[in-house]
Amino acid sequence: MHATKALLILRNGLRCMGCGKVAEYKDIQWHHIKPKYASKANHEPVDDSYENGSLLCKRCHIEIHKYLWWDMEYQLLTDLIEDNKR
């Protein structure tokens, strides 16, 4: 397991930062708030930091990736994630 995902779980438990439901370990997924594709497009290193990470259940992870990073819907979901992050 990546150290950042471990830290996210340690500080936040297995609660989805999108919908708030508690997930099983196998169902919680690490999501980059600033997506890898956005970093790569700008020739920046991928940000694997705690600040750029979140934990989402499969359903919320699929939902957020329906939108592009610059879409308003993506930003609204990101704001919710930040509000639920410890």
Helices and strands as residue ranges (DSSP letters): H 3-12, G 25-27, E 28-32, H 36-41, E 53-57, H 58-64, H 72-84
